Amino acid sequence: MIVRKLRKGEAMTRDELDYAKQVVADRSSPMAFCIPFTLFSLGCYYVFGSLQHLHGATPSERTFLGVIPMFTSTNLAIQLLRSARLRGRLRKAPLAT
């Protein structure tokens, strides 16, 4: 709700603005990007491990199940980057009286 207000440029109270600053700071920290990186790494590990296990045989659909967490982690990283871009709007956010 707070992030939606920030995106739309609606007026917020001081508490809402402080909370929005905390949310944007948390979502743009390097530690937040460790989660999508870990998911992507696990997906790569599964795909490449399955390919290694085949020893040149034709891969099946099961081999590429690791692509699902890779796409999911990419989407998560994009959403984190979208939230991090809100930092510029925090400075211009109007305060409600």
MINULUM-225732 format. One record per atom (N, C-alpha, C): residue number from 1; residue in three letters; atom name; x, y, z. Coordinates in Angstrom, 1 decimal, always signed. Layout:
# residues N
+-------+------+---------+--------+--------+--------+
! lumfi ! paza ! drenmar !      u !      v !      w !
+-------+------+---------+--------+--------+--------+
!   NUM !  Ala !      CA !      X !      Y !      Z !
...
+-------+------+---------+--------+--------+--------+
This chain:
# residues 97
+-------+------+---------+--------+--------+--------+
! lumfi ! paza ! drenmar !      u !      v !      w !
+-------+------+---------+--------+--------+--------+
!     1 !  Met !       N !   +0.8 !   -1.2 !   +0.0 !
!     1 !  Met !      CA !   +0.0 !   +0.0 !   +0.0 !
!     1 !  Met !       C !   +0.9 !   +1.3 !   +0.0 !
!     2 !  Ile !       N !   +1.9 !   +1.3 !   +0.8 !
!     2 !  Ile !      CA !   +2.8 !   +2.4 !   +0.9 !
!     2 !  Ile !       C !   +3.6 !   +2.6 !   -0.4 !
!     3 !  Val !       N !   +4.0 !   +1.5 !   -1.0 !
!     3 !  Val !      CA !   +4.8 !   +1.6 !   -2.2 !
!     3 !  Val !       C !   +3.9 !   +2.0 !   -3.3 !
!     4 !  Arg !       N !   +2.7 !   +1.6 !   -3.3 !
!     4 !  Arg !      CA !   +1.7 !   +2.1 !   -4.4 !
!     4 !  Arg !       C !   +1.5 !   +3.6 !   -4.3 !
!     5 !  Lys !       N !   +1.4 !   +4.1 !   -3.0 !
!     5 !  Lys !      CA !   +1.2 !   +5.5 !   -2.8 !
!     5 !  Lys !       C !   +2.5 !   +6.3 !   -3.4 !
!     6 !  Leu !       N !   +3.6 !   +5.7 !   -3.1 !
!     6 !  Leu !      CA !   +4.9 !   +6.3 !   -3.6 !
!     6 !  Leu !       C !   +4.9 !   +6.3 !   -5.1 !
!     7 !  Arg !       N !   +4.5 !   +5.2 !   -5.7 !
!     7 !  Arg !      CA !   +4.6 !   +5.2 !   -7.2 !
!     7 !  Arg !       C !   +3.6 !   +6.2 !   -7.8 !
!     8 !  Lys !       N !   +2.5 !   +6.3 !   -7.2 !
!     8 !  Lys !      CA !   +1.5 !   +7.3 !   -7.8 !
!     8 !  Lys !       C !   +1.7 !   +8.7 !   -7.4 !
!     9 !  Gly !       N !   +2.6 !   +9.0 !   -6.4 !
!     9 !  Gly !      CA !   +2.9 !  +10.3 !   -6.0 !
!     9 !  Gly !       C !   +1.9 !  +10.9 !   -5.1 !
!    10 !  Glu !       N !   +1.1 !  +10.1 !   -4.4 !
!    10 !  Glu !      CA !   +0.1 !  +10.5 !   -3.4 !
!    10 !  Glu !       C !   +0.8 !  +11.1 !   -2.1 !
!    11 !  Ala !       N !   +0.1 !  +11.9 !   -1.4 !
!    11 !  Ala !      CA !   +0.6 !  +12.5 !   -0.2 !
!    11 !  Ala !       C !   +0.6 !  +11.4 !   +0.9 !
!    12 !  Met !       N !   +1.7 !  +11.4 !   +1.7 !
!    12 !  Met !      CA !   +1.8 !  +10.4 !   +2.8 !
!    12 !  Met !       C !   +2.1 !  +11.1 !   +4.1 !
!    13 !  Thr !       N !   +1.8 !  +10.5 !   +5.2 !
!    13 !  Thr !      CA !   +2.2 !  +11.0 !   +6.5 !
!    13 !  Thr !       C !   +3.6 !  +10.8 !   +6.7 !
!    14 !  Arg !       N !   +4.2 !  +11.4 !   +7.8 !
!    14 !  Arg !      CA !   +5.6 !  +11.2 !   +8.1 !
!    14 !  Arg !       C !   +5.9 !   +9.7 !   +8.4 !
!    15 !  Asp !       N !   +5.0 !   +9.0 !   +9.1 !
!    15 !  Asp !      CA !   +5.3 !   +7.6 !   +9.4 !
!    15 !  Asp !       C !   +5.3 !   +6.8 !   +8.2 !
!    16 !  Glu !       N !   +4.4 !   +7.1 !   +7.2 !
!    16 !  Glu !      CA !   +4.3 !   +6.3 !   +6.0 !
!    16 !  Glu !       C !   +5.6 !   +6.6 !   +5.1 !
!    17 !  Leu !       N !   +6.0 !   +7.8 !   +5.2 !
!    17 !  Leu !      CA !   +7.2 !   +8.2 !   +4.4 !
!    17 !  Leu !       C !   +8.5 !   +7.5 !   +5.0 !
!    18 !  Asp !       N !   +8.5 !   +7.5 !   +6.3 !
!    18 !  Asp !      CA !   +9.7 !   +6.7 !   +7.0 !
!    18 !  Asp !       C !   +9.6 !   +5.3 !   +6.6 !
!    19 !  Tyr !       N !   +8.4 !   +4.7 !   +6.7 !
!    19 !  Tyr !      CA !   +8.3 !   +3.3 !   +6.3 !
!    19 !  Tyr !       C !   +8.7 !   +3.0 !   +4.9 !
!    20 !  Ala !       N !   +8.3 !   +3.9 !   +4.0 !
!    20 !  Ala !      CA !   +8.6 !   +3.8 !   +2.6 !
!    20 !  Ala !       C !  +10.1 !   +3.9 !   +2.4 !
!    21 !  Lys !       N !  +10.8 !   +4.7 !   +3.1 !
!    21 !  Lys !      CA !  +12.2 !   +4.8 !   +3.0 !
!    21 !  Lys !       C !  +12.9 !   +3.5 !   +3.4 !
!    22 !  Gln !       N !  +12.4 !   +2.9 !   +4.5 !
!    22 !  Gln !      CA !  +12.9 !   +1.7 !   +5.0 !
!    22 !  Gln !       C !  +12.7 !   +0.5 !   +4.0 !
!    23 !  Val !       N !  +11.5 !   +0.5 !   +3.4 !
!    23 !  Val !      CA !  +11.2 !   -0.5 !   +2.4 !
!    23 !  Val !       C !  +12.1 !   -0.4 !   +1.2 !
!    24 !  Val !       N !  +12.3 !   +0.8 !   +0.7 !
!    24 !  Val !      CA !  +13.1 !   +1.0 !   -0.5 !
!    24 !  Val !       C !  +14.6 !   +0.7 !   -0.2 !
!    25 !  Ala !       N !  +15.0 !   +1.0 !   +1.0 !
!    25 !  Ala !      CA !  +16.4 !   +0.7 !   +1.4 !
!    25 !  Ala !       C !  +16.6 !   -0.8 !   +1.5 !
!    26 !  Asp !       N !  +15.6 !   -1.5 !   +2.1 !
!    26 !  Asp !      CA !  +15.7 !   -2.9 !   +2.2 !
!    26 !  Asp !       C !  +15.8 !   -3.6 !   +0.9 !
!    27 !  Arg !       N !  +14.9 !   -3.2 !   +0.0 !
!    27 !  Arg !      CA !  +14.8 !   -3.8 !   -1.3 !
!    27 !  Arg !       C !  +16.0 !   -3.5 !   -2.2 !
!    28 !  Ser !       N !  +16.7 !   -2.4 !   -2.0 !
!    28 !  Ser !      CA !  +17.8 !   -2.0 !   -2.8 !
!    28 !  Ser !       C !  +19.2 !   -2.4 !   -2.2 !
!    29 !  Ser !       N !  +19.2 !   -3.1 !   -1.1 !
!    29 !  Ser !      CA !  +20.4 !   -3.5 !   -0.5 !
!    29 !  Ser !       C !  +21.0 !   -4.7 !   -1.2 !
!    30 !  Pro !       N !  +22.3 !   -4.8 !   -1.2 !
!    30 !  Pro !      CA !  +23.0 !   -6.0 !   -1.9 !
!    30 !  Pro !       C !  +22.6 !   -7.3 !   -1.3 !
!    31 !  Met !       N !  +22.2 !   -7.4 !   +0.0 !
!    31 !  Met !      CA !  +21.8 !   -8.6 !   +0.6 !
!    31 !  Met !       C !  +20.5 !   -9.1 !   +0.0 !
!    32 !  Ala !       N !  +19.6 !   -8.2 !   -0.4 !
!    32 !  Ala !      CA !  +18.3 !   -8.6 !   -1.0 !
!    32 !  Ala !       C !  +18.5 !   -9.3 !   -2.3 !
!    33 !  Phe !       N !  +19.6 !   -9.0 !   -3.0 !
!    33 !  Phe !      CA !  +19.8 !   -9.6 !   -4.3 !
!    33 !  Phe !       C !  +20.5 !  -11.0 !   -4.2 !
!    34 !  Cys !       N !  +20.8 !  -11.4 !   -2.9 !
!    34 !  Cys !      CA !  +21.4 !  -12.7 !   -2.7 !
!    34 !  Cys !       C !  +20.3 !  -13.8 !   -2.9 !
!    35 !  Ile !       N !  +19.1 !  -13.5 !   -2.6 !
!    35 !  Ile !      CA !  +18.0 !  -14.5 !   -2.8 !
!    35 !  Ile !       C !  +17.8 !  -14.9 !   -4.2 !
!    36 !  Pro !       N !  +17.6 !  -13.9 !   -5.2 !
!    36 !  Pro !      CA !  +17.5 !  -14.3 !   -6.6 !
!    36 !  Pro !       C !  +18.8 !  -15.0 !   -7.1 !
!    37 !  Phe !       N !  +19.9 !  -14.5 !   -6.6 !
!    37 !  Phe !      CA !  +21.2 !  -15.1 !   -7.1 !
!    37 !  Phe !       C !  +21.3 !  -16.6 !   -6.7 !
!    38 !  Thr !       N !  +20.8 !  -16.9 !   -5.4 !
!    38 !  Thr !      CA !  +20.8 !  -18.2 !   -5.0 !
!    38 !  Thr !       C !  +19.9 !  -19.1 !   -5.7 !
!    39 !  Leu !       N !  +18.7 !  -18.6 !   -6.0 !
!    39 !  Leu !      CA !  +17.7 !  -19.4 !   -6.8 !
!    39 !  Leu !       C !  +18.3 !  -19.7 !   -8.2 !
!    40 !  Phe !       N !  +18.9 !  -18.7 !   -8.8 !
!    40 !  Phe !      CA !  +19.5 !  -18.8 !  -10.2 !
!    40 !  Phe !       C !  +20.6 !  -19.8 !  -10.1 !
!    41 !  Ser !       N !  +21.4 !  -19.8 !   -9.1 !
!    41 !  Ser !      CA !  +22.5 !  -20.7 !   -9.0 !
!    41 !  Ser !       C !  +22.0 !  -22.1 !   -8.8 !
!    42 !  Leu !       N !  +21.0 !  -22.3 !   -8.0 !
!    42 !  Leu !      CA !  +20.5 !  -23.7 !   -7.9 !
!    42 !  Leu !       C !  +19.9 !  -24.2 !   -9.2 !
!    43 !  Gly !       N !  +19.2 !  -23.3 !   -9.9 !
!    43 !  Gly !      CA !  +18.7 !  -23.8 !  -11.2 !
!    43 !  Gly !       C !  +19.8 !  -24.2 !  -12.2 !
!    44 !  Cys !       N !  +20.8 !  -23.4 !  -12.2 !
!    44 !  Cys !      CA !  +22.0 !  -23.7 !  -13.1 !
!    44 !  Cys !       C !  +22.6 !  -25.0 !  -12.6 !
!    45 !  Tyr !       N !  +22.8 !  -25.2 !  -11.4 !
!    45 !  Tyr !      CA !  +23.4 !  -26.4 !  -10.8 !
!    45 !  Tyr !       C !  +22.6 !  -27.6 !  -11.2 !
!    46 !  Tyr !       N !  +21.2 !  -27.5 !  -11.2 !
!    46 !  Tyr !      CA !  +20.4 !  -28.6 !  -11.6 !
!    46 !  Tyr !       C !  +20.5 !  -28.9 !  -13.0 !
!    47 !  Val !       N !  +20.4 !  -27.9 !  -13.9 !
!    47 !  Val !      CA !  +20.5 !  -28.1 !  -15.3 !
!    47 !  Val !       C !  +21.8 !  -28.7 !  -15.7 !
!    48 !  Phe !       N !  +22.9 !  -28.0 !  -15.3 !
!    48 !  Phe !      CA !  +24.2 !  -28.5 !  -15.7 !
!    48 !  Phe !       C !  +24.6 !  -29.8 !  -15.1 !
!    49 !  Gly !       N !  +24.1 !  -30.1 !  -13.9 !
!    49 !  Gly !      CA !  +24.3 !  -31.4 !  -13.3 !
!    49 !  Gly !       C !  +23.6 !  -32.5 !  -14.0 !
!    50 !  Ser !       N !  +22.4 !  -32.2 !  -14.5 !
!    50 !  Ser !      CA !  +21.6 !  -33.2 !  -15.2 !
!    50 !  Ser !       C !  +22.3 !  -33.4 !  -16.6 !
!    51 !  Leu !       N !  +22.8 !  -32.4 !  -17.2 !
!    51 !  Leu !      CA !  +23.5 !  -32.6 !  -18.5 !
!    51 !  Leu !       C !  +24.8 !  -33.4 !  -18.3 !
!    52 !  Gln !       N !  +25.5 !  -33.1 !  -17.2 !
!    52 !  Gln !      CA !  +26.7 !  -33.9 !  -16.9 !
!    52 !  Gln !       C !  +26.4 !  -35.3 !  -16.7 !
!    53 !  His !       N !  +25.3 !  -35.6 !  -16.0 !
!    53 !  His !      CA !  +24.9 !  -37.0 !  -15.7 !
!    53 !  His !       C !  +24.6 !  -37.8 !  -17.0 !
!    54 !  Leu !       N !  +24.1 !  -37.1 !  -18.0 !
!    54 !  Leu !      CA !  +23.7 !  -37.8 !  -19.2 !
!    54 !  Leu !       C !  +24.9 !  -38.3 !  -20.1 !
!    55 !  His !       N !  +26.0 !  -37.7 !  -19.9 !
!    55 !  His !      CA !  +27.3 !  -38.1 !  -20.7 !
!    55 !  His !       C !  +27.0 !  -38.1 !  -22.2 !
!    56 !  Gly !       N !  +26.4 !  -37.1 !  -22.7 !
!    56 !  Gly !      CA !  +26.2 !  -37.0 !  -24.2 !
!    56 !  Gly !       C !  +24.9 !  -37.5 !  -24.7 !
!    57 !  Ala !       N !  +24.1 !  -38.1 !  -23.8 !
!    57 !  Ala !      CA !  +22.8 !  -38.6 !  -24.3 !
!    57 !  Ala !       C !  +21.9 !  -37.5 !  -24.5 !
!    58 !  Thr !       N !  +20.8 !  -37.7 !  -25.2 !
!    58 !  Thr !      CA !  +19.8 !  -36.7 !  -25.5 !
!    58 !  Thr !       C !  +19.1 !  -36.3 !  -24.2 !
!    59 !  Pro !       N !  +19.1 !  -35.0 !  -23.9 !
!    59 !  Pro !      CA !  +18.4 !  -34.5 !  -22.7 !
!    59 !  Pro !       C !  +16.9 !  -34.6 !  -22.8 !
!    60 !  Ser !       N !  +16.2 !  -34.9 !  -21.7 !
!    60 !  Ser !      CA !  +14.8 !  -34.9 !  -21.6 !
!    60 !  Ser !       C !  +14.2 !  -33.6 !  -21.0 !
!    61 !  Glu !       N !  +12.9 !  -33.5 !  -20.9 !
!    61 !  Glu !      CA !  +12.3 !  -32.4 !  -20.3 !
!    61 !  Glu !       C !  +12.7 !  -32.2 !  -18.8 !
!    62 !  Arg !       N !  +12.9 !  -33.3 !  -18.2 !
!    62 !  Arg !      CA !  +13.3 !  -33.3 !  -16.8 !
!    62 !  Arg !       C !  +14.6 !  -32.6 !  -16.6 !
!    63 !  Thr !       N !  +15.5 !  -32.6 !  -17.6 !
!    63 !  Thr !      CA !  +16.8 !  -32.0 !  -17.5 !
!    63 !  Thr !       C !  +16.6 !  -30.5 !  -17.3 !
!    64 !  Phe !       N !  +15.6 !  -29.9 !  -17.9 !
!    64 !  Phe !      CA !  +15.5 !  -28.5 !  -18.0 !
!    64 !  Phe !       C !  +14.5 !  -28.0 !  -16.9 !
!    65 !  Leu !       N !  +14.2 !  -28.8 !  -15.9 !
!    65 !  Leu !      CA !  +13.3 !  -28.3 !  -14.8 !
!    65 !  Leu !       C !  +14.0 !  -27.1 !  -14.0 !
!    66 !  Gly !       N !  +15.3 !  -27.1 !  -14.1 !
!    66 !  Gly !      CA !  +16.0 !  -26.0 !  -13.4 !
!    66 !  Gly !       C !  +15.8 !  -24.7 !  -14.0 !
!    67 !  Val !       N !  +15.2 !  -24.6 !  -15.2 !
!    67 !  Val !      CA !  +15.0 !  -23.3 !  -15.9 !
!    67 !  Val !       C !  +13.9 !  -22.6 !  -15.1 !
!    68 !  Ile !       N !  +13.0 !  -23.3 !  -14.5 !
!    68 !  Ile !      CA !  +11.9 !  -22.6 !  -13.8 !
!    68 !  Ile !       C !  +12.4 !  -21.7 !  -12.7 !
!    69 !  Pro !       N !  +13.2 !  -22.2 !  -11.8 !
!    69 !  Pro !      CA !  +13.8 !  -21.2 !  -10.8 !
!    69 !  Pro !       C !  +14.7 !  -20.2 !  -11.4 !
!    70 !  Met !       N !  +15.3 !  -20.4 !  -12.5 !
!    70 !  Met !      CA !  +16.1 !  -19.4 !  -13.1 !
!    70 !  Met !       C !  +15.2 !  -18.3 !  -13.6 !
!    71 !  Phe !       N !  +14.1 !  -18.6 !  -14.3 !
!    71 !  Phe !      CA !  +13.1 !  -17.5 !  -14.7 !
!    71 !  Phe !       C !  +12.5 !  -16.8 !  -13.5 !
!    72 !  Thr !       N !  +12.2 !  -17.6 !  -12.4 !
!    72 !  Thr !      CA !  +11.6 !  -17.0 !  -11.2 !
!    72 !  Thr !       C !  +12.6 !  -16.0 !  -10.6 !
!    73 !  Ser !       N !  +13.8 !  -16.4 !  -10.5 !
!    73 !  Ser !      CA !  +14.8 !  -15.5 !   -9.9 !
!    73 !  Ser !       C !  +15.1 !  -14.3 !  -10.7 !
!    74 !  Thr !       N !  +15.0 !  -14.4 !  -12.0 !
!    74 !  Thr !      CA !  +15.1 !  -13.2 !  -12.9 !
!    74 !  Thr !       C !  +14.0 !  -12.2 !  -12.6 !
!    75 !  Asn !       N !  +12.8 !  -12.8 !  -12.6 !
!    75 !  Asn !      CA !  +11.6 !  -11.9 !  -12.3 !
!    75 !  Asn !       C !  +11.8 !  -11.2 !  -10.9 !
!    76 !  Leu !       N !  +12.2 !  -12.0 !   -9.9 !
!    76 !  Leu !      CA !  +12.4 !  -11.4 !   -8.6 !
!    76 !  Leu !       C !  +13.4 !  -10.3 !   -8.6 !
!    77 !  Ala !       N !  +14.5 !  -10.5 !   -9.3 !
!    77 !  Ala !      CA !  +15.6 !   -9.4 !   -9.4 !
!    77 !  Ala !       C !  +15.0 !   -8.2 !  -10.1 !
!    78 !  Ile !       N !  +14.2 !   -8.4 !  -11.2 !
!    78 !  Ile !      CA !  +13.7 !   -7.3 !  -11.9 !
!    78 !  Ile !       C !  +12.7 !   -6.5 !  -10.9 !
!    79 !  Gln !       N !  +11.9 !   -7.2 !  -10.1 !
!    79 !  Gln !      CA !  +11.0 !   -6.5 !   -9.2 !
!    79 !  Gln !       C !  +11.8 !   -5.7 !   -8.1 !
!    80 !  Leu !       N !  +12.9 !   -6.3 !   -7.7 !
!    80 !  Leu !      CA !  +13.7 !   -5.6 !   -6.7 !
!    80 !  Leu !       C !  +14.3 !   -4.3 !   -7.3 !
!    81 !  Leu !       N !  +14.7 !   -4.4 !   -8.6 !
!    81 !  Leu !      CA !  +15.3 !   -3.2 !   -9.3 !
!    81 !  Leu !       C !  +14.2 !   -2.2 !   -9.5 !
!    82 !  Arg !       N !  +13.0 !   -2.6 !   -9.8 !
!    82 !  Arg !      CA !  +11.9 !   -1.6 !   -9.9 !
!    82 !  Arg !       C !  +11.7 !   -0.9 !   -8.6 !
!    83 !  Ser !       N !  +11.7 !   -1.6 !   -7.5 !
!    83 !  Ser !      CA !  +11.5 !   -0.9 !   -6.2 !
!    83 !  Ser !       C !  +12.7 !   +0.0 !   -5.9 !
!    84 !  Ala !       N !  +13.9 !   -0.4 !   -6.3 !
!    84 !  Ala !      CA !  +15.1 !   +0.4 !   -6.0 !
!    84 !  Ala !       C !  +15.0 !   +1.7 !   -6.7 !
!    85 !  Arg !       N !  +14.4 !   +1.8 !   -7.9 !
!    85 !  Arg !      CA !  +14.3 !   +3.0 !   -8.6 !
!    85 !  Arg !       C !  +13.4 !   +4.0 !   -8.0 !
!    86 !  Leu !       N !  +12.6 !   +3.6 !   -7.0 !
!    86 !  Leu !      CA !  +11.7 !   +4.5 !   -6.3 !
!    86 !  Leu !       C !  +12.5 !   +5.5 !   -5.3 !
!    87 !  Arg !       N !  +13.7 !   +5.3 !   -5.2 !
!    87 !  Arg !      CA !  +14.5 !   +6.1 !   -4.3 !
!    87 !  Arg !       C !  +14.5 !   +7.6 !   -4.7 !
!    88 !  Gly !       N !  +14.4 !   +7.8 !   -6.0 !
!    88 !  Gly !      CA !  +14.4 !   +9.2 !   -6.5 !
!    88 !  Gly !       C !  +13.0 !   +9.9 !   -6.1 !
!    89 !  Arg !       N !  +12.0 !   +9.1 !   -6.1 !
!    89 !  Arg !      CA !  +10.6 !   +9.6 !   -5.8 !
!    89 !  Arg !       C !  +10.5 !   +9.9 !   -4.3 !
!    90 !  Leu !       N !  +11.3 !   +9.3 !   -3.5 !
!    90 !  Leu !      CA !  +11.3 !   +9.5 !   -2.0 !
!    90 !  Leu !       C !  +11.6 !  +11.0 !   -1.7 !
!    91 !  Arg !       N !  +12.5 !  +11.5 !   -2.4 !
!    91 !  Arg !      CA !  +12.9 !  +12.9 !   -2.1 !
!    91 !  Arg !       C !  +11.9 !  +13.9 !   -2.5 !
!    92 !  Lys !       N !  +11.0 !  +13.6 !   -3.5 !
!    92 !  Lys !      CA !  +10.0 !  +14.5 !   -4.0 !
!    92 !  Lys !       C !   +8.6 !  +14.1 !   -3.4 !
!    93 !  Ala !       N !   +8.5 !  +13.1 !   -2.5 !
!    93 !  Ala !      CA !   +7.2 !  +12.7 !   -2.0 !
!    93 !  Ala !       C !   +6.6 !  +13.8 !   -1.2 !
!    94 !  Pro !       N !   +5.3 !  +14.1 !   -1.6 !
!    94 !  Pro !      CA !   +4.6 !  +15.1 !   -0.8 !
!    94 !  Pro !       C !   +4.1 !  +14.6 !   +0.6 !
!    95 !  Leu !       N !   +4.1 !  +15.5 !   +1.5 !
!    95 !  Leu !      CA !   +3.7 !  +15.1 !   +2.9 !
!    95 !  Leu !       C !   +2.3 !  +15.6 !   +3.1 !
!    96 !  Ala !       N !   +1.5 !  +14.7 !   +3.7 !
!    96 !  Ala !      CA !   +0.1 !  +15.1 !   +4.1 !
!    96 !  Ala !       C !   +0.1 !  +15.9 !   +5.4 !
!    97 !  Thr !       N !   -0.7 !  +16.8 !   +5.5 !
!    97 !  Thr !      CA !   -0.7 !  +17.7 !   +6.7 !
!    97 !  Thr !       C !   -1.6 !  +17.1 !   +7.8 !
+-------+------+---------+--------+--------+--------+
